[in-house]
């Protein structure tokens, strides 16, 4: 019994020692969550070096066009005519691309 008391007295018990590794655990969790979200939403194109254009929700009111040229990523959102921005526009037609690459514009 005497030996166990001396063992406890000689060892310094630091309650903050276990907390010091929580930052590392949080960083690993955040990185894993980010990788899982990128893989889930198939956004791996954002990290490639190629230029691309992506359309989210095509033909709907909440449609977005995302373009990447080099390091610059632009997002264009569809808006209604009552928006307060200076640039207003409306849909004037539809463009179709044929199998041979030709684009045909059809006014409405």
Secondary structure by P-SEA (a helix, b strand, c coil): caaaaaaaaabbbbccccccaaaaaaaaaaaaaaaaaaaaaccccccccccccccccccccbbbbbbbcccbbbbbbbbcccccccbbbbbcbbbbbccccbbbbbcc
